[in-house]
Amino acid sequence: MIGLSTLRHLDVLDTSAAARVGRVDAPIVDATKHRVTGLLVGGVEDGAVVLPWDAVVGFGPDAVTVAGADGRRRPEDDLERRAVEGGPTLIAARVLSDAGDLLGTVHEVRVKPSGIIAEVDLGDRVVPGTAIVGLGHHALVVRADA
């Protein structure tokens, strides 16, 4: 599994050209589908771009690799546009239950290679990704029964 906290600020490397194409600024998370849909890539001349999750070839301790820079694109939907505008983040987010109880803060989010959120680590407990109800600037909301 991939820890989302380890991706921030990693270089994105095009393996076909052996060239840096940017750096990871943030994951783009679709909370309703319990998955990471892409990465927000900054450090490029024309501003932040989106790298779809399925365009990623590998995740290493030093770089995220792609087979070509062609997979990068401008934001296409509201979720991607919110990410570019500094949308909600998961790491260090407050976590509330849907019953309104503060459960803690996110320490780590572990994601399967497919992009599915496997679990959210709060330090003293782990919540399954399927328990996610919503994500906003105020908090990550999970089912109370998780």
KETI-683375 format. One record per residue: y, x, z of N, C-alpha, C in turn; chain. Coordinates in steps of 0.2 Angstrom, whole numbers, plus 5000, padded with zeros to 4 digits. Atoms other than C-alpha are relative to their C-alpha. Layout:
<pts>
n_north=Y; n_east=X; n_up=Z; ca_north=Y; ca_east=X; ca_up=Z; c_north=Y; c_east=X; c_up=Z; ch=A
...
</pts>
This chain:
<pts>
n_north=4994; n_east=5004; n_up=5000; ca_north=5000; ca_east=5000; ca_up=5000; c_north=5006; c_east=5004; c_up=5000; ch=A
n_north=4994; n_east=4996; n_up=5001; ca_north=5018; ca_east=5005; ca_up=4997; c_north=5005; c_east=4997; c_up=5006; ch=A
n_north=4995; n_east=5002; n_up=4996; ca_north=5031; ca_east=5005; ca_up=5011; c_north=5007; c_east=5000; c_up=4997; ch=A
n_north=4994; n_east=5000; n_up=5003; ca_north=5047; ca_east=4999; ca_up=5005; c_north=5006; c_east=5004; c_up=5003; ch=A
n_north=4995; n_east=4995; n_up=4997; ca_north=5057; ca_east=5010; ca_up=5017; c_north=5000; c_east=5007; c_up=4997; ch=A
n_north=5001; n_east=4994; n_up=5003; ca_north=5050; ca_east=5025; ca_up=5008; c_north=5003; c_east=5001; c_up=4993; ch=A
n_north=4998; n_east=5000; n_up=5007; ca_north=5057; ca_east=5020; ca_up=4991; c_north=5008; c_east=5001; c_up=4999; ch=A
n_north=4992; n_east=5000; n_up=5000; ca_north=5076; ca_east=5019; ca_up=4995; c_north=5002; c_east=5008; c_up=4999; ch=A
n_north=4997; n_east=4993; n_up=5002; ca_north=5085; ca_east=5034; ca_up=4987; c_north=4996; c_east=5004; c_up=4996; ch=A
n_north=5004; n_east=4995; n_up=5004; ca_north=5070; ca_east=5041; ca_up=4978; c_north=5003; c_east=5000; c_up=4992; ch=A
n_north=4999; n_east=4999; n_up=5007; ca_north=5073; ca_east=5047; ca_up=4960; c_north=4995; c_east=4996; c_up=4996; ch=A
n_north=5005; n_east=5003; n_up=5004; ca_north=5066; ca_east=5037; ca_up=4946; c_north=5000; c_east=5004; c_up=4994; ch=A
n_north=5002; n_east=4995; n_up=5005; ca_north=5058; ca_east=5048; ca_up=4933; c_north=4996; c_east=4997; c_up=4994; ch=A
n_north=5003; n_east=5002; n_up=5006; ca_north=5054; ca_east=5045; ca_up=4915; c_north=4995; c_east=5005; c_up=4999; ch=A
n_north=5005; n_east=4995; n_up=5001; ca_north=5037; ca_east=5054; ca_up=4913; c_north=5000; c_east=5002; c_up=4993; ch=A
n_north=5001; n_east=4998; n_up=5007; ca_north=5038; ca_east=5054; ca_up=4894; c_north=5005; c_east=5005; c_up=4998; ch=A
n_north=4994; n_east=4996; n_up=5001; ca_north=5055; ca_east=5063; ca_up=4894; c_north=5001; c_east=5005; c_up=5005; ch=A
n_north=4999; n_east=4996; n_up=4994; ca_north=5053; ca_east=5072; ca_up=4911; c_north=5007; c_east=5000; c_up=5002; ch=A
n_north=4993; n_east=5000; n_up=4998; ca_north=5070; ca_east=5066; ca_up=4915; c_north=5001; c_east=4994; c_up=5005; ch=A
n_north=4997; n_east=5005; n_up=4995; ca_north=5079; ca_east=5057; ca_up=4929; c_north=5004; c_east=4995; c_up=4997; ch=A
n_north=4997; n_east=5005; n_up=5003; ca_north=5084; ca_east=5040; ca_up=4924; c_north=5004; c_east=4996; c_up=5006; ch=A
n_north=4996; n_east=5004; n_up=4995; ca_north=5092; ca_east=5034; ca_up=4941; c_north=4997; c_east=5002; c_up=5007; ch=A
n_north=5003; n_east=5000; n_up=4994; ca_north=5088; ca_east=5032; ca_up=4959; c_north=4999; c_east=4993; c_up=5003; ch=A
n_north=5001; n_east=5007; n_up=4997; ca_north=5081; ca_east=5017; ca_up=4969; c_north=5005; c_east=4999; c_up=5005; ch=A
n_north=4995; n_east=5002; n_up=4995; ca_north=5095; ca_east=5008; ca_up=4978; c_north=4997; c_east=4995; c_up=5005; ch=A
n_north=5003; n_east=5005; n_up=4996; ca_north=5085; ca_east=4993; ca_up=4984; c_north=4994; c_east=4996; c_up=4996; ch=A
n_north=5005; n_east=5004; n_up=5003; ca_north=5069; ca_east=4982; ca_up=4981; c_north=5004; c_east=4993; c_up=4998; ch=A
n_north=4998; n_east=5007; n_up=5001; ca_north=5072; ca_east=4965; ca_up=4973; c_north=4995; c_east=4996; c_up=5002; ch=A
n_north=5005; n_east=5004; n_up=4997; ca_north=5063; ca_east=4952; ca_up=4983; c_north=5000; c_east=4993; c_up=4999; ch=A
n_north=5000; n_east=5007; n_up=5000; ca_north=5058; ca_east=4935; ca_up=4979; c_north=4996; c_east=4997; c_up=5006; ch=A
n_north=5003; n_east=5002; n_up=4994; ca_north=5054; ca_east=4928; ca_up=4996; c_north=4996; c_east=4994; c_up=4999; ch=A
n_north=5004; n_east=5006; n_up=5001; ca_north=5048; ca_east=4911; ca_up=4989; c_north=4993; c_east=5002; c_up=4997; ch=A
n_north=5006; n_east=4998; n_up=5003; ca_north=5034; ca_east=4920; ca_up=4980; c_north=4997; c_east=5006; c_up=5003; ch=A
n_north=5003; n_east=4995; n_up=4996; ca_north=5031; ca_east=4933; ca_up=4993; c_north=4999; c_east=5007; c_up=4996; ch=A
n_north=5002; n_east=4994; n_up=5004; ca_north=5033; ca_east=4948; ca_up=4981; c_north=5007; c_east=5003; c_up=4998; ch=A
n_north=4995; n_east=4996; n_up=5003; ca_north=5044; ca_east=4962; ca_up=4975; c_north=5000; c_east=4999; c_up=4993; ch=A
n_north=5000; n_east=5001; n_up=5007; ca_north=5049; ca_east=4958; ca_up=4957; c_north=5003; c_east=5006; c_up=4996; ch=A
n_north=4997; n_east=4994; n_up=5004; ca_north=5059; ca_east=4974; ca_up=4953; c_north=5003; c_east=5005; c_up=5005; ch=A
n_north=4996; n_east=4995; n_up=4996; ca_north=5069; ca_east=4989; ca_up=4959; c_north=5007; c_east=5000; c_up=4997; ch=A
n_north=4993; n_east=4999; n_up=5002; ca_north=5088; ca_east=4990; ca_up=4959; c_north=5001; c_east=5007; c_up=4999; ch=A
n_north=4999; n_east=4993; n_up=5001; ca_north=5092; ca_east=5007; ca_up=4951; c_north=5007; c_east=5001; c_up=4999; ch=A
n_north=4993; n_east=4998; n_up=5001; ca_north=5108; ca_east=5015; ca_up=4953; c_north=5001; c_east=5007; c_up=4998; ch=A
n_north=5000; n_east=4993; n_up=5002; ca_north=5115; ca_east=5032; ca_up=4949; c_north=5000; c_east=5001; c_up=4992; ch=A
n_north=5000; n_east=4999; n_up=5008; ca_north=5116; ca_east=5028; ca_up=4930; c_north=5008; c_east=4999; c_up=4998; ch=A
n_north=4993; n_east=5000; n_up=5002; ca_north=5132; ca_east=5029; ca_up=4920; c_north=5003; c_east=4993; c_up=4999; ch=A
n_north=4997; n_east=5006; n_up=5002; ca_north=5134; ca_east=5011; ca_up=4915; c_north=4998; c_east=4995; c_up=5006; ch=A
n_north=5001; n_east=5004; n_up=4994; ca_north=5131; ca_east=5004; ca_up=4933; c_north=4993; c_east=4999; c_up=5002; ch=A
n_north=5007; n_east=5002; n_up=4998; ca_north=5116; ca_east=4997; ca_up=4942; c_north=4996; c_east=4996; c_up=4995; ch=A
n_north=5005; n_east=5004; n_up=5005; ca_north=5101; ca_east=4991; ca_up=4932; c_north=4994; c_east=4998; c_up=5004; ch=A
n_north=5006; n_east=5003; n_up=4997; ca_north=5085; ca_east=4982; ca_up=4936; c_north=4994; c_east=5004; c_up=4996; ch=A
n_north=5006; n_east=4998; n_up=5002; ca_north=5068; ca_east=4990; ca_up=4934; c_north=4995; c_east=4995; c_up=5002; ch=A
n_north=5005; n_east=5005; n_up=4998; ca_north=5055; ca_east=4977; ca_up=4933; c_north=4994; c_east=5003; c_up=5004; ch=A
n_north=5006; n_east=4997; n_up=4996; ca_north=5040; ca_east=4980; ca_up=4946; c_north=4995; c_east=5002; c_up=4995; ch=A
n_north=5005; n_east=4998; n_up=5004; ca_north=5028; ca_east=4980; ca_up=4932; c_north=5001; c_east=5006; c_up=4995; ch=A
n_north=4998; n_east=4994; n_up=5004; ca_north=5037; ca_east=4994; ca_up=4923; c_north=4999; c_east=5007; c_up=5003; ch=A
n_north=5001; n_east=4994; n_up=4996; ca_north=5033; ca_east=5006; ca_up=4937; c_north=4993; c_east=5003; c_up=4999; ch=A
n_north=5006; n_east=4997; n_up=5001; ca_north=5019; ca_east=5018; ca_up=4933; c_north=4997; c_east=5003; c_up=5007; ch=A
n_north=5002; n_east=4997; n_up=4994; ca_north=5018; ca_east=5027; ca_up=4950; c_north=5005; c_east=5000; c_up=5006; ch=A
n_north=4996; n_east=4999; n_up=4994; ca_north=5025; ca_east=5029; ca_up=4968; c_north=4998; c_east=5006; c_up=5003; ch=A
n_north=5001; n_east=4994; n_up=4997; ca_north=5026; ca_east=5046; ca_up=4975; c_north=5005; c_east=5001; c_up=5006; ch=A
n_north=4996; n_east=4999; n_up=4995; ca_north=5034; ca_east=5054; ca_up=4990; c_north=5007; c_east=5003; c_up=4998; ch=A
n_north=4994; n_east=4997; n_up=5002; ca_north=5047; ca_east=5062; ca_up=4979; c_north=5003; c_east=4996; c_up=4994; ch=A
n_north=4998; n_east=5003; n_up=5006; ca_north=5049; ca_east=5050; ca_up=4964; c_north=4996; c_east=4993; c_up=4999; ch=A
n_north=5003; n_east=5006; n_up=5003; ca_north=5046; ca_east=5033; ca_up=4957; c_north=4999; c_east=5002; c_up=4992; ch=A
n_north=5000; n_east=4998; n_up=5007; ca_north=5039; ca_east=5036; ca_up=4939; c_north=4999; c_east=4994; c_up=4996; ch=A
n_north=5001; n_east=5005; n_up=5006; ca_north=5040; ca_east=5025; ca_up=4923; c_north=4998; c_east=5004; c_up=4994; ch=A
n_north=5002; n_east=4997; n_up=5006; ca_north=5033; ca_east=5028; ca_up=4906; c_north=5006; c_east=5001; c_up=4995; ch=A
n_north=4994; n_east=4999; n_up=5004; ca_north=5050; ca_east=5027; ca_up=4898; c_north=5006; c_east=4996; c_up=5003; ch=A
n_north=4994; n_east=5003; n_up=4998; ca_north=5068; ca_east=5022; ca_up=4901; c_north=5001; c_east=4993; c_up=4997; ch=A
n_north=4999; n_east=5006; n_up=5004; ca_north=5066; ca_east=5007; ca_up=4890; c_north=4999; c_east=4994; c_up=5005; ch=A
n_north=5002; n_east=5005; n_up=4995; ca_north=5060; ca_east=4996; ca_up=4905; c_north=5006; c_east=4998; c_up=5004; ch=A
n_north=4994; n_east=5002; n_up=4996; ca_north=5077; ca_east=4996; ca_up=4913; c_north=5005; c_east=4995; c_up=4996; ch=A
n_north=4996; n_east=5005; n_up=5003; ca_north=5089; ca_east=4982; ca_up=4910; c_north=5005; c_east=4997; c_up=5004; ch=A
n_north=4995; n_east=5003; n_up=4996; ca_north=5104; ca_east=4972; ca_up=4916; c_north=4997; c_east=4994; c_up=5004; ch=A
n_north=5003; n_east=5006; n_up=4996; ca_north=5101; ca_east=4958; ca_up=4929; c_north=5000; c_east=4994; c_up=4995; ch=A
n_north=5001; n_east=5005; n_up=5004; ca_north=5094; ca_east=4943; ca_up=4921; c_north=5001; c_east=4993; c_up=5003; ch=A
n_north=5000; n_east=5007; n_up=4996; ca_north=5093; ca_east=4929; ca_up=4935; c_north=5004; c_east=5001; c_up=5006; ch=A
n_north=4996; n_east=5001; n_up=4994; ca_north=5102; ca_east=4924; ca_up=4951; c_north=4997; c_east=5005; c_up=5005; ch=A
n_north=5003; n_east=4995; n_up=4996; ca_north=5090; ca_east=4935; ca_up=4961; c_north=5002; c_east=5007; c_up=4999; ch=A
n_north=4998; n_east=4994; n_up=5002; ca_north=5094; ca_east=4950; ca_up=4952; c_north=5007; c_east=5002; c_up=5000; ch=A
n_north=4993; n_east=5000; n_up=4999; ca_north=5112; ca_east=4947; ca_up=4951; c_north=5002; c_east=5001; c_up=5007; ch=A
n_north=4998; n_east=4999; n_up=4993; ca_north=5113; ca_east=4945; ca_up=4970; c_north=4998; c_east=5007; c_up=5003; ch=A
n_north=5002; n_east=4994; n_up=4998; ca_north=5104; ca_east=4961; ca_up=4972; c_north=5005; c_east=5005; c_up=4998; ch=A
n_north=4995; n_east=4996; n_up=5002; ca_north=5117; ca_east=4970; ca_up=4962; c_north=5006; c_east=4999; c_up=5004; ch=A
n_north=4995; n_east=5001; n_up=4996; ca_north=5130; ca_east=4962; ca_up=4972; c_north=5000; c_east=5002; c_up=5008; ch=A
n_north=5001; n_east=4998; n_up=4993; ca_north=5123; ca_east=4969; ca_up=4988; c_north=4996; c_east=4994; c_up=5004; ch=A
n_north=5003; n_east=5005; n_up=4997; ca_north=5111; ca_east=4955; ca_up=4992; c_north=4996; c_east=5002; c_up=5006; ch=A
n_north=5003; n_east=4999; n_up=4994; ca_north=5100; ca_east=4953; ca_up=5007; c_north=4995; c_east=5005; c_up=4999; ch=A
n_north=5005; n_east=4995; n_up=5000; ca_north=5089; ca_east=4967; ca_up=5012; c_north=4994; c_east=4999; c_up=5005; ch=A
n_north=5006; n_east=5002; n_up=4995; ca_north=5072; ca_east=4967; ca_up=5021; c_north=5000; c_east=5005; c_up=5006; ch=A
n_north=5001; n_east=4995; n_up=4995; ca_north=5072; ca_east=4984; ca_up=5030; c_north=5006; c_east=4999; c_up=5005; ch=A
n_north=4996; n_east=5001; n_up=4995; ca_north=5081; ca_east=4981; ca_up=5047; c_north=5003; c_east=4993; c_up=5001; ch=A
n_north=4997; n_east=5007; n_up=5000; ca_north=5084; ca_east=4963; ca_up=5044; c_north=4997; c_east=4997; c_up=5006; ch=A
n_north=5002; n_east=5004; n_up=4994; ca_north=5083; ca_east=4951; ca_up=5059; c_north=4995; c_east=4995; c_up=4997; ch=A
n_north=5005; n_east=5005; n_up=5001; ca_north=5068; ca_east=4940; ca_up=5059; c_north=5000; c_east=4994; c_up=5004; ch=A
n_north=5000; n_east=5007; n_up=4996; ca_north=5068; ca_east=4922; ca_up=5064; c_north=4994; c_east=4996; c_up=4998; ch=A
n_north=5006; n_east=5004; n_up=5002; ca_north=5054; ca_east=4910; ca_up=5065; c_north=5004; c_east=4993; c_up=4997; ch=A
n_north=4997; n_east=5006; n_up=5003; ca_north=5057; ca_east=4893; ca_up=5056; c_north=5001; c_east=4995; c_up=5006; ch=A
n_north=4998; n_east=5004; n_up=4994; ca_north=5058; ca_east=4886; ca_up=5074; c_north=5006; c_east=5002; c_up=5003; ch=A
n_north=4994; n_east=4998; n_up=4997; ca_north=5073; ca_east=4896; ca_up=5077; c_north=5000; c_east=5006; c_up=5005; ch=A
n_north=5001; n_east=4994; n_up=4995; ca_north=5066; ca_east=4910; ca_up=5088; c_north=5001; c_east=5007; c_up=4997; ch=A
n_north=4999; n_east=4993; n_up=5002; ca_north=5072; ca_east=4928; ca_up=5086; c_north=4993; c_east=5004; c_up=5002; ch=A
n_north=5006; n_east=4997; n_up=4999; ca_north=5056; ca_east=4938; ca_up=5083; c_north=5001; c_east=5008; c_up=5000; ch=A
n_north=4998; n_east=4993; n_up=5000; ca_north=5064; ca_east=4955; ca_up=5081; c_north=5003; c_east=5002; c_up=4993; ch=A
n_north=4997; n_east=4998; n_up=5007; ca_north=5069; ca_east=4966; ca_up=5066; c_north=4994; c_east=5003; c_up=4996; ch=A
n_north=5004; n_east=4997; n_up=5005; ca_north=5060; ca_east=4973; ca_up=5051; c_north=5000; c_east=5007; c_up=5001; ch=A
n_north=5001; n_east=4992; n_up=5000; ca_north=5053; ca_east=4991; ca_up=5053; c_north=4998; c_east=5002; c_up=4993; ch=A
n_north=5003; n_east=4998; n_up=5007; ca_north=5043; ca_east=4991; ca_up=5037; c_north=4997; c_east=4994; c_up=4997; ch=A
n_north=5003; n_east=5006; n_up=5004; ca_north=5037; ca_east=4980; ca_up=5023; c_north=4995; c_east=5004; c_up=4996; ch=A
n_north=5005; n_east=4997; n_up=5004; ca_north=5021; ca_east=4985; ca_up=5015; c_north=4998; c_east=4995; c_up=4994; ch=A
n_north=5001; n_east=5003; n_up=5006; ca_north=5018; ca_east=4980; ca_up=4997; c_north=4994; c_east=5002; c_up=4996; ch=A
n_north=5006; n_east=4999; n_up=5004; ca_north=5002; ca_east=4979; ca_up=4987; c_north=5003; c_east=5003; c_up=4993; ch=A
n_north=4998; n_east=4997; n_up=5006; ca_north=5003; ca_east=4989; ca_up=4970; c_north=5002; c_east=4994; c_up=4995; ch=A
n_north=4998; n_east=5006; n_up=5004; ca_north=5005; ca_east=4971; ca_up=4962; c_north=5007; c_east=4998; c_up=5001; ch=A
n_north=4994; n_east=5002; n_up=4998; ca_north=5021; ca_east=4969; ca_up=4971; c_north=5000; c_east=4994; c_up=5005; ch=A
n_north=5001; n_east=5005; n_up=4995; ca_north=5014; ca_east=4956; ca_up=4983; c_north=5001; c_east=5003; c_up=5007; ch=A
n_north=4998; n_east=4997; n_up=4994; ca_north=5021; ca_east=4958; ca_up=5000; c_north=4994; c_east=4998; c_up=5005; ch=A
n_north=5006; n_east=5001; n_up=4996; ca_north=5006; ca_east=4961; ca_up=5011; c_north=5001; c_east=4998; c_up=5007; ch=A
n_north=4998; n_east=5001; n_up=4993; ca_north=5014; ca_east=4962; ca_up=5028; c_north=5007; c_east=5003; c_up=5002; ch=A
n_north=4994; n_east=4998; n_up=4998; ca_north=5030; ca_east=4964; ca_up=5037; c_north=4999; c_east=5002; c_up=5008; ch=A
n_north=5001; n_east=4997; n_up=4994; ca_north=5030; ca_east=4976; ca_up=5052; c_north=5006; c_east=4999; c_up=5004; ch=A
n_north=4994; n_east=5001; n_up=4995; ca_north=5042; ca_east=4971; ca_up=5067; c_north=4999; c_east=5005; c_up=5005; ch=A
n_north=5001; n_east=4995; n_up=4994; ca_north=5036; ca_east=4986; ca_up=5078; c_north=4995; c_east=4997; c_up=5005; ch=A
n_north=5004; n_east=5003; n_up=4995; ca_north=5028; ca_east=4975; ca_up=5091; c_north=4995; c_east=4995; c_up=4997; ch=A
n_north=5004; n_east=5004; n_up=5003; ca_north=5019; ca_east=4964; ca_up=5079; c_north=5000; c_east=5000; c_up=4992; ch=A
n_north=5000; n_east=5000; n_up=5008; ca_north=5014; ca_east=4962; ca_up=5060; c_north=4999; c_east=4993; c_up=4998; ch=A
n_north=5000; n_east=5007; n_up=5002; ca_north=5018; ca_east=4946; ca_up=5051; c_north=4997; c_east=5001; c_up=4992; ch=A
n_north=5002; n_east=5000; n_up=5007; ca_north=5008; ca_east=4942; ca_up=5035; c_north=5006; c_east=4998; c_up=4995; ch=A
n_north=4994; n_east=5001; n_up=5005; ca_north=5019; ca_east=4942; ca_up=5019; c_north=5000; c_east=4992; c_up=4998; ch=A
n_north=5001; n_east=5007; n_up=5001; ca_north=5012; ca_east=4924; ca_up=5016; c_north=5004; c_east=4996; c_up=5004; ch=A
n_north=4996; n_east=5004; n_up=4995; ca_north=5022; ca_east=4918; ca_up=5031; c_north=5007; c_east=5000; c_up=4999; ch=A
n_north=4993; n_east=5000; n_up=5002; ca_north=5039; ca_east=4922; ca_up=5023; c_north=5002; c_east=4993; c_up=4997; ch=A
n_north=4997; n_east=5007; n_up=5002; ca_north=5049; ca_east=4906; ca_up=5021; c_north=5006; c_east=5001; c_up=4996; ch=A
n_north=4994; n_east=4998; n_up=5003; ca_north=5066; ca_east=4914; ca_up=5016; c_north=5003; c_east=5006; c_up=5002; ch=A
n_north=4996; n_east=4993; n_up=4999; ca_north=5077; ca_east=4929; ca_up=5015; c_north=5007; c_east=4999; c_up=4998; ch=A
n_north=4993; n_east=5001; n_up=5002; ca_north=5096; ca_east=4928; ca_up=5016; c_north=5004; c_east=5006; c_up=5004; ch=A
n_north=4996; n_east=4995; n_up=4997; ca_north=5110; ca_east=4939; ca_up=5023; c_north=5000; c_east=5000; c_up=5007; ch=A
n_north=5000; n_east=5001; n_up=4993; ca_north=5108; ca_east=4932; ca_up=5040; c_north=4993; c_east=5002; c_up=5003; ch=A
n_north=5007; n_east=4998; n_up=4998; ca_north=5089; ca_east=4935; ca_up=5042; c_north=4994; c_east=4999; c_up=4995; ch=A
n_north=5007; n_east=5001; n_up=5003; ca_north=5071; ca_east=4935; ca_up=5036; c_north=4997; c_east=4994; c_up=5004; ch=A
n_north=5003; n_east=5006; n_up=4996; ca_north=5063; ca_east=4918; ca_up=5041; c_north=4993; c_east=5000; c_up=4998; ch=A
n_north=5007; n_east=5000; n_up=5000; ca_north=5045; ca_east=4917; ca_up=5044; c_north=4997; c_east=4994; c_up=5003; ch=A
n_north=5003; n_east=5005; n_up=4996; ca_north=5033; ca_east=4903; ca_up=5049; c_north=4999; c_east=5001; c_up=5007; ch=A
n_north=5001; n_east=4999; n_up=4993; ca_north=5032; ca_east=4901; ca_up=5068; c_north=4993; c_east=5001; c_up=5002; ch=A
n_north=5007; n_east=4999; n_up=4999; ca_north=5013; ca_east=4900; ca_up=5067; c_north=4997; c_east=5006; c_up=4998; ch=A
n_north=5003; n_east=4994; n_up=5003; ca_north=5012; ca_east=4917; ca_up=5059; c_north=4999; c_east=5005; c_up=5006; ch=A
</pts>
